[in-house]
Amino acid sequence: MSEELPKLREKLMFFSLLCQKRNNRQKGSPQKEIASKTGIGKLNISSKILPVLCLVLFFSVYLGENSLTAVSSGDNTKTVLEEKTIQVSSTKVKLFKFDPMEKVKAGVDQVRKAEEKERQERNAKKKKEKEIVESAPLDSLELRYKELVAGSPLEKMVPFLAKCDRETAAYLIAIAKKESDWGEHSPKKGGNDCFNYWGYRGTYNQTASGYSCFDSPEQAILVVGERIKELLDKKINTAEKLVVWKCGSSCAGHDPAGVRKWISDVALYYKKVNS
């Protein structure tokens, strides 16, 4: 840049002299007299434009030389500019790639983790409660019921059977054996167990065949046990009398052999429960 300054000074001096000569030529000319009379001499175009041109030339030469010097200084300057451009471009890409839904997804994941943790804790609590129940000492009746129906679907109802009076519990077990083999052959609804091991036909949540489909073993024992207790309270308290469970009000339309078999099997398991 220092080598270019003398050349720049020479150019500026040349244009300065040129401007002075031009102004001297215009002094005393007819145009100036006309201008002084008309009042437009103050706006002499030549005297106003030339200094501006000199300044433009100065800056163009200076900036031109500077820009040439910047370019001619090698690839360093260019490389720096490219690096800045790349850096800015990279920043823009990062901003563009930012997904505002990431925080939403993160929040959803946290909720799912919390729900999963809660579910695991709930299952662990149920497992612990089950272990406590299973490890608790059984009374003599509950133990007897459990040993009798062990391995059958009715086994899960033993805790609720033990809460019934002995007569009701005995007939619940005896009739369930005859009607469904303690739950091995019982009504289903939507592929789910209805916990109806007595062939009980009620108005609650009926299957296509008219059997009640209970929500839980406890509900089944409560509903069916209550019905059996009502019969026992009416002195319908033997297998022969309880055949109404099979026949209804009359066994006239039923096979006599089947009726006798029902009575004998119920009586047999009633005795087993109470023996």
TORTISE-219996 format. One record per residue (C-alpha): residue number from 1; residue in one letter; x, y, z. Coordinates in steps of 0.5 Angstrom, whole numbers, plus 500, padded with zeros to 3 digits. Layout:
// TORTISE-219996
k, r, xx, yy, zz
NUM, a, X, Y, Z $
...
This chain:
// TORTISE-219996
k, r, xx, yy, zz
1, m, 500, 500, 500 $
2, s, 506, 505, 502 $
3, e, 508, 504, 494 $
4, e, 502, 506, 492 $
5, l, 501, 513, 495 $
6, p, 506, 517, 491 $
7, k, 502, 515, 485 $
8, l, 496, 517, 488 $
9, r, 499, 524, 490 $
10, e, 501, 525, 483 $
11, k, 494, 523, 481 $
12, l, 491, 528, 486 $
13, m, 495, 534, 484 $
14, f, 494, 533, 477 $
15, f, 486, 533, 478 $
16, s, 487, 539, 482 $
17, l, 491, 543, 477 $
18, l, 486, 541, 472 $
19, c, 480, 544, 476 $
20, q, 484, 550, 478 $
21, k, 485, 551, 470 $
22, r, 478, 550, 469 $
23, n, 475, 555, 474 $
24, n, 480, 560, 471 $
25, r, 478, 560, 464 $
26, q, 471, 561, 467 $
27, k, 473, 568, 470 $
28, g, 470, 574, 466 $
29, s, 467, 570, 461 $
30, p, 460, 572, 458 $
31, q, 457, 566, 461 $
32, k, 459, 569, 468 $
33, e, 456, 576, 467 $
34, i, 449, 572, 465 $
35, a, 449, 568, 471 $
36, s, 451, 574, 475 $
37, k, 445, 577, 472 $
38, t, 440, 571, 473 $
39, g, 443, 569, 479 $
40, i, 444, 562, 477 $
41, g, 452, 563, 478 $
42, k, 452, 560, 485 $
43, l, 450, 554, 481 $
44, n, 455, 553, 476 $
45, i, 455, 546, 474 $
46, s, 463, 545, 473 $
47, s, 465, 548, 479 $
48, k, 461, 544, 483 $
49, i, 462, 537, 480 $
50, l, 469, 537, 479 $
51, p, 471, 537, 486 $
52, v, 466, 532, 487 $
53, l, 469, 528, 482 $
54, c, 476, 529, 485 $
55, l, 473, 526, 491 $
56, v, 470, 520, 488 $
57, l, 476, 519, 484 $
58, f, 480, 519, 491 $
59, f, 476, 514, 494 $
60, s, 475, 510, 488 $
61, v, 483, 510, 487 $
62, y, 484, 509, 495 $
63, l, 479, 503, 496 $
64, g, 480, 500, 489 $
65, e, 488, 500, 491 $
66, n, 486, 497, 498 $
67, s, 481, 492, 495 $
68, l, 486, 490, 490 $
69, t, 491, 490, 496 $
70, a, 487, 485, 500 $
71, v, 486, 481, 494 $
72, s, 493, 481, 492 $
73, s, 495, 479, 499 $
74, g, 494, 472, 498 $
75, d, 489, 467, 500 $
76, n, 489, 468, 507 $
77, t, 484, 474, 507 $
78, k, 480, 470, 503 $
79, t, 480, 464, 507 $
80, v, 478, 468, 513 $
81, l, 472, 471, 510 $
82, e, 470, 464, 507 $
83, e, 471, 461, 514 $
84, k, 467, 467, 517 $
85, t, 462, 465, 512 $
86, i, 462, 458, 514 $
87, q, 461, 459, 521 $
88, v, 455, 464, 520 $
89, s, 452, 459, 515 $
90, s, 453, 453, 520 $
91, t, 450, 457, 525 $
92, k, 444, 458, 521 $
93, v, 444, 451, 519 $
94, k, 444, 449, 527 $
95, l, 438, 454, 528 $
96, f, 434, 451, 522 $
97, k, 435, 444, 525 $
98, f, 433, 446, 532 $
99, d, 426, 442, 533 $
100, p, 421, 446, 537 $
101, m, 418, 439, 539 $
102, e, 424, 436, 542 $
103, k, 422, 439, 549 $
104, v, 415, 437, 548 $
105, k, 418, 430, 546 $
106, a, 422, 430, 552 $
107, g, 416, 432, 557 $
108, v, 412, 426, 554 $
109, d, 418, 422, 555 $
110, q, 418, 424, 562 $
111, v, 411, 423, 563 $
112, r, 411, 416, 561 $
113, k, 417, 414, 565 $
114, a, 413, 417, 571 $
115, e, 407, 413, 569 $
116, e, 412, 407, 568 $
117, k, 415, 408, 575 $
118, e, 408, 408, 578 $
119, r, 406, 402, 575 $
120, q, 412, 398, 577 $
121, e, 411, 401, 584 $
122, r, 404, 399, 584 $
123, n, 405, 392, 582 $
124, a, 411, 391, 587 $
125, k, 405, 393, 592 $
126, k, 400, 388, 590 $
127, k, 406, 383, 590 $
128, k, 408, 384, 597 $
129, e, 400, 384, 599 $
130, k, 399, 378, 596 $
131, e, 405, 375, 599 $
132, i, 403, 377, 606 $
133, v, 396, 374, 604 $
134, e, 399, 368, 602 $
135, s, 404, 367, 608 $
136, a, 399, 369, 613 $
137, p, 396, 363, 617 $
138, l, 390, 360, 615 $
139, d, 384, 358, 619 $
140, s, 382, 351, 619 $
141, l, 376, 352, 615 $
142, e, 380, 356, 610 $
143, l, 385, 351, 610 $
144, r, 380, 345, 609 $
145, y, 377, 349, 603 $
146, k, 384, 350, 600 $
147, e, 386, 343, 600 $
148, l, 380, 341, 597 $
149, v, 380, 345, 591 $
150, a, 387, 346, 590 $
151, g, 389, 347, 583 $
152, s, 382, 349, 580 $
153, p, 380, 356, 578 $
154, l, 376, 356, 585 $
155, e, 382, 356, 589 $
156, k, 382, 363, 588 $
157, m, 376, 364, 591 $
158, v, 377, 361, 598 $
159, p, 379, 367, 602 $
160, f, 372, 369, 600 $
161, l, 369, 362, 601 $
162, a, 372, 363, 608 $
163, k, 368, 369, 610 $
164, c, 361, 365, 608 $
165, d, 357, 361, 614 $
166, r, 359, 354, 613 $
167, e, 353, 351, 610 $
168, t, 353, 357, 605 $
169, a, 360, 355, 603 $
170, a, 359, 348, 603 $
171, y, 354, 348, 598 $
172, l, 358, 353, 594 $
173, i, 363, 348, 593 $
174, a, 359, 342, 592 $
175, i, 354, 346, 587 $
176, a, 361, 349, 583 $
177, k, 364, 342, 583 $
178, k, 357, 339, 579 $
179, e, 356, 345, 575 $
180, s, 363, 347, 572 $
181, d, 368, 342, 576 $
182, w, 370, 348, 580 $
183, g, 371, 353, 574 $
184, e, 374, 348, 569 $
185, h, 368, 349, 564 $
186, s, 365, 355, 566 $
187, p, 362, 361, 562 $
188, k, 366, 366, 558 $
189, k, 365, 373, 555 $
190, g, 370, 376, 550 $
191, g, 375, 370, 552 $
192, n, 375, 373, 559 $
193, d, 373, 368, 565 $
194, c, 366, 370, 568 $
195, f, 368, 367, 575 $
196, n, 361, 364, 574 $
197, y, 362, 357, 576 $
198, w, 355, 355, 579 $
199, g, 351, 356, 572 $
200, y, 348, 362, 575 $
201, r, 343, 366, 571 $
202, g, 342, 373, 573 $
203, t, 340, 380, 570 $
204, y, 347, 382, 571 $
205, n, 352, 383, 565 $
206, q, 349, 377, 562 $
207, t, 353, 372, 556 $
208, a, 349, 370, 550 $
209, s, 347, 364, 554 $
210, g, 344, 368, 559 $
211, y, 349, 367, 565 $
212, s, 351, 372, 569 $
213, c, 359, 375, 568 $
214, f, 362, 377, 574 $
215, d, 367, 382, 575 $
216, s, 371, 379, 580 $
217, p, 371, 372, 584 $
218, e, 369, 376, 590 $
219, q, 363, 379, 587 $
220, a, 361, 372, 584 $
221, i, 361, 369, 592 $
222, l, 357, 375, 594 $
223, v, 352, 374, 589 $
224, v, 351, 367, 588 $
225, g, 353, 366, 596 $
226, e, 347, 371, 598 $
227, r, 342, 367, 593 $
228, i, 344, 360, 596 $
229, k, 343, 363, 603 $
230, e, 336, 365, 601 $
231, l, 334, 358, 599 $
232, l, 337, 355, 606 $
233, d, 334, 360, 610 $
234, k, 327, 358, 606 $
235, k, 329, 351, 609 $
236, i, 331, 349, 602 $
237, n, 337, 346, 605 $
238, t, 339, 339, 602 $
239, a, 341, 336, 596 $
240, e, 334, 334, 594 $
241, k, 331, 340, 595 $
242, l, 337, 344, 592 $
243, v, 335, 341, 586 $
244, v, 331, 347, 584 $
245, w, 338, 350, 582 $
246, k, 338, 345, 576 $
247, c, 331, 344, 575 $
248, g, 328, 351, 577 $
249, s, 320, 350, 579 $
250, s, 320, 343, 576 $
251, c, 324, 337, 574 $
252, a, 319, 335, 570 $
253, g, 322, 336, 563 $
254, h, 329, 334, 565 $
255, d, 332, 327, 565 $
256, p, 331, 323, 571 $
257, a, 337, 320, 571 $
258, g, 341, 327, 570 $
259, v, 337, 329, 576 $
260, r, 339, 324, 581 $
261, k, 346, 324, 579 $
262, w, 346, 332, 580 $
263, i, 343, 330, 587 $
264, s, 348, 325, 589 $
265, d, 354, 329, 587 $
266, v, 352, 335, 590 $
267, a, 351, 331, 597 $
268, l, 357, 327, 596 $
269, y, 362, 334, 596 $
270, y, 357, 337, 601 $
271, k, 359, 331, 606 $
272, k, 367, 332, 604 $
273, v, 367, 339, 605 $
274, n, 364, 338, 612 $
275, s, 367, 332, 614 $
